[in-house]
Amino acid sequence: ARFNREHQVLRRLEHPHIAAVFDAGELPDGRTYFVMEVVSGAPITTWCKEHETPVRERLQIFLQACQAVQHAHQKGMIHRDLKPSNILVAEVDGKPVPKIIDFGIAKALEGDLSMGADMTLRGMVLGTPRYMSPEQAGLTGQDVDTRADVYALGVLLYELLTGTTPIQAADEKDETLPALLHRVRQTEIELPSRRVTRLAKETKLLARELSGELDWIMMRALEKDREQRYPTVLSFAEDAQRYLSDEPVIAAPPGTAYRLKKWVIRHRQNL
């Protein structure tokens, strides 16, 4: 049933950063199949690490992935399992192009795909714990909405810029699933700049680059209370774009001095 739904989901999604599905069906022996676009790429974190991609360029690649997720949301779908291995980056004409794959546990927000026996059972865990939002890890039956993907993208950006996830891989291997889900719900997330400083003292320059605006942006996306997160992937992406454009970010604490500083940076050539 999930196979059939994934095919229906992907047929609705037409975006340059989402892997296309061309056909699907069933073989005479009962096995089902997809005919999908080949994505000859590496997970987004691996690609950026291998190419030693600077922070601002990592953000630009990340924003392309955000555009694809926002497109899916507009089509009434959330992914629910966004992680590096589901966002592959290939080089096209010398430029990195991310492609999102695997909508196999995507959830219909509305319409015919939200009905039927394929609906998620109360208490069923779907997703990868390290990238899972607290409400997904709650097992309370709380509806999961687009802000779960906002959280997962926050984890992804955290990993892209610090090299680690808020809950690290070693924890995921060593803990039981209930303990890990409890950690997702309760553990306070370490500031990205502090994480970098603590794990690799030689990266003071990176810590300085993350401190402030990028810290604020990631921590806003990673709020435990989804009401405090960015309301949409688009608003998250727009704030990251404000950082790249040297404009004041929405996630910043209010303050006249900060906004004046950003104005001076944007207009310093004219002063």
C-alpha positions in Angstrom: 0.0 0.0 0.0 2.9 2.4 0.8 4.5 1.6 -2.5 1.3 2.5 -4.4 0.9 5.7 -2.4 4.5 6.7 -3.0 3.9 6.4 -6.8 0.8 8.6 -6.5 2.7 11.1 -4.4 5.6 11.4 -6.8 3.4 11.8 -9.8 2.1 15.0 -8.2 5.6 16.4 -7.6 7.3 18.1 -10.6 10.3 20.1 -9.5 13.9 20.2 -10.7 15.2 19.3 -7.2 12.9 16.3 -6.7 13.8 13.0 -8.4 11.1 12.3 -11.0 9.1 9.0 -11.3 8.4 8.1 -14.9 6.4 4.9 -14.5 5.3 2.2 -12.0 3.6 -1.1 -12.2 3.5 -4.8 -11.3 5.4 -7.7 -12.8 3.6 -11.0 -13.7 5.0 -12.6 -10.5 3.5 -9.9 -8.3 6.6 -7.8 -7.7 6.1 -4.0 -8.0 8.5 -1.6 -9.6 9.3 2.1 -10.2 11.0 3.7 -13.1 12.8 6.7 -11.6 15.2 9.3 -12.7 18.8 8.3 -12.1 20.5 10.6 -9.6 24.2 10.0 -9.7 25.1 12.0 -6.6 26.3 11.8 -3.0 24.4 12.7 0.2 24.4 16.5 0.6 26.7 16.4 3.7 29.2 14.0 2.0 29.3 16.1 -1.2 30.0 19.3 0.7 32.6 17.7 2.9 34.4 16.1 -0.1 34.4 19.4 -2.0 35.3 21.5 1.1 32.4 23.7 0.3 32.4 27.1 2.1 29.6 27.9 4.5 27.8 30.4 2.2 27.9 27.9 -0.7 26.5 25.2 1.6 23.7 27.5 2.4 23.0 28.1 -1.3 22.8 24.3 -1.9 20.6 24.0 1.1 18.2 26.6 -0.2 17.7 24.7 -3.4 16.6 21.7 -1.3 14.3 23.9 0.7 12.6 25.0 -2.6 11.8 21.4 -3.4 10.4 20.7 0.1 8.2 23.8 -0.1 6.9 22.6 -3.5 5.9 19.3 -2.0 4.1 21.1 0.8 2.2 23.2 -1.7 1.1 20.0 -3.3 -0.2 18.8 0.0 2.7 16.5 0.9 5.2 16.3 3.7 8.3 14.2 3.5 8.8 13.1 7.2 12.2 11.5 6.6 14.5 14.3 5.4 18.1 13.4 6.0 21.4 13.6 4.0 20.9 10.2 2.3 17.6 11.4 0.9 19.0 14.6 -0.5 21.6 13.7 -3.1 23.9 16.3 -4.8 25.2 15.8 -8.4 27.3 18.2 -10.4 25.5 19.6 -13.5 27.4 22.0 -15.7 29.9 22.5 -13.0 27.3 23.5 -10.4 25.9 21.4 -7.5 22.3 20.4 -7.9 20.5 18.7 -5.0 17.7 16.1 -5.7 15.3 14.9 -3.0 14.4 11.2 -3.1 12.3 8.7 -1.1 8.9 10.0 -0.3 8.0 6.5 0.8 6.7 7.7 4.2 5.4 11.0 3.0 2.0 11.9 4.5 -0.9 13.5 2.5 -2.0 16.7 4.1 -5.3 16.7 2.3 -7.2 15.0 -0.4 -7.6 11.3 -1.4 -4.1 10.3 -0.2 -5.0 11.1 3.4 -7.7 8.4 3.5 -7.7 4.7 3.7 -6.0 1.8 5.5 -2.5 3.2 4.8 -2.9 5.9 7.4 -0.2 5.9 10.0 -1.2 3.9 13.1 -1.1 5.7 16.5 2.2 5.0 18.1 3.9 3.9 14.9 7.5 5.4 14.5 8.2 6.6 11.0 11.4 8.4 10.3 15.0 8.5 11.4 15.3 9.5 15.1 18.3 11.9 14.7 16.4 14.0 12.2 12.9 13.5 13.7 10.9 16.3 15.2 9.8 16.1 18.8 6.2 15.7 17.8 7.1 12.7 15.5 9.0 11.2 18.5 6.1 11.7 20.9 4.0 8.6 20.1 1.0 10.6 21.2 -0.9 10.6 18.0 -0.4 14.3 17.6 -0.8 15.3 13.9 2.4 15.8 12.1 2.4 18.8 9.8 4.9 20.7 7.6 6.8 22.0 10.6 8.2 18.5 11.1 10.0 19.0 7.8 11.1 22.4 9.0 12.7 20.7 12.0 14.4 18.0 9.9 15.8 20.7 7.6 17.1 22.5 10.7 18.9 19.3 11.8 20.3 19.0 8.2 21.6 22.5 8.2 23.1 22.0 11.7 24.9 19.0 10.3 26.0 20.8 7.1 27.6 23.6 9.1 29.0 21.7 12.2 29.6 18.2 10.8 27.4 16.7 13.5 23.7 16.4 14.3 22.2 17.7 17.5 21.8 14.1 18.6 25.0 12.4 17.4 25.2 9.1 15.5 26.9 7.3 18.4 23.9 8.0 20.6 21.6 6.5 17.9 23.6 3.3 17.8 24.0 2.9 21.5 20.5 3.7 22.9 17.2 1.8 22.7 14.5 3.3 20.5 12.4 4.6 23.5 15.5 6.2 25.1 16.4 7.8 21.8 12.9 9.1 21.2 12.9 10.6 24.7 16.2 12.3 23.9 14.7 13.8 20.8 11.8 15.2 22.8 13.7 16.5 25.8 17.4 17.1 25.2 18.4 20.8 24.9 20.1 21.5 21.6 23.7 22.8 21.8 24.3 26.1 20.0 26.0 25.2 16.6 28.9 27.6 17.3 29.4 26.1 20.7 29.3 22.5 19.3 32.0 23.4 16.7 34.2 25.0 19.4 33.9 22.1 21.8 34.6 19.3 19.2 37.3 21.0 17.2 39.2 23.8 18.8 41.1 24.6 15.6 37.9 25.7 13.9 37.6 29.1 15.7 37.0 30.8 12.4 34.0 28.6 11.7 32.7 29.1 15.2 32.9 32.8 14.7 31.0 32.5 11.4 28.2 30.5 12.9 27.9 32.6 16.1 25.0 35.0 16.0 22.8 34.9 12.9 23.4 31.4 11.8 23.0 30.2 15.4 19.7 32.1 15.7 18.4 30.7 12.4 19.2 27.1 13.2 17.9 27.3 16.7 14.6 28.8 15.5 14.1 25.9 13.1 15.0 23.5 15.9 12.5 24.7 18.5 11.0 21.8 20.5 7.6 23.6 20.5 6.6 23.7 16.8 4.6 26.9 17.5 7.9 28.6 18.0 9.6 27.3 14.8 9.5 28.9 11.4 5.9 28.4 10.3 6.9 27.2 6.8 10.0 25.9 5.0 9.7 29.1 2.9 10.0 31.3 5.9 13.0 29.3 7.0 14.7 29.6 3.6 13.9 33.3 3.4 15.7 33.9 6.7 18.7 32.0 5.4 18.6 34.1 2.3 18.5 37.3 4.4 21.7 36.2 6.0 23.3 35.7 2.6 22.1 39.1 1.5 23.4 40.8 4.7 19.8 41.7 5.7 18.5 41.5 9.3 17.2 38.0 10.0 13.8 37.4 11.5 15.2 34.9 14.0 17.4 37.7 15.6 16.6 39.1 19.0 15.0 42.6 18.5 17.5 45.4 18.7 18.2 48.7 16.9 22.0 48.3 17.1 21.9 44.9 15.2 19.7 46.3 12.4 21.8 49.4 12.1 24.9 47.2 11.8 23.3 45.2 8.9 22.3 48.4 7.2 26.0 49.6 7.3 27.3 46.3 6.0 24.9 46.4 3.0 25.6 50.0 2.2 29.3 50.3 3.2 30.4 50.8 -0.5 28.1 53.9 -0.8 29.3 55.4 2.5 
